Amino acid sequence: MCYAIMLYDPESNILSIELTRGAITHAREFGNLIVHLSGAGKPVLLEILDASSLTGGLAKIDPKLWRGLSSAEVSS
C-alpha cells in the first residue's frame, strides 16, 4: 500500500507531501526542500518552499480551485 497526502498552500507558496504517518523528530533543509524525518531517520514529510517556481505557477491558480484538490490520498 502506497500512502501520500499532498497539500498546496497558495498563501505561503509551500507544497507539502506527507509520505507516511508518524512522529517527526527533526528536519534537514536542502535549499528549497525541507525533509522532515522520524526518529529512525525515515522521511515523513517533504516541504517544497517557493513551490510555484518549480511547478510552473501554482500560485497563479485561483485558490477556489484548490479547495476540492488540496488533499489527495493515493493507495494501490
Secondary structure as GFF3:
##gff-version 3
##sequence-region A 1 76
A	DSSP	beta_strand	5	9	.	.	.	ID=ss1
A	DSSP	beta_strand	14	18	.	.	.	ID=ss2
A	DSSP	beta_strand	26	30	.	.	.	ID=ss3
A	DSSP	beta_strand	33	37	.	.	.	ID=ss4
A	DSSP	beta_strand	43	48	.	.	.	ID=ss5
A	DSSP	alpha_helix	51	55	.	.	.	ID=ss6
A	DSSP	three_ten_helix	58	60	.	.	.	ID=ss7
A	DSSP	alpha_helix	63	66	.	.	.	ID=ss8
###
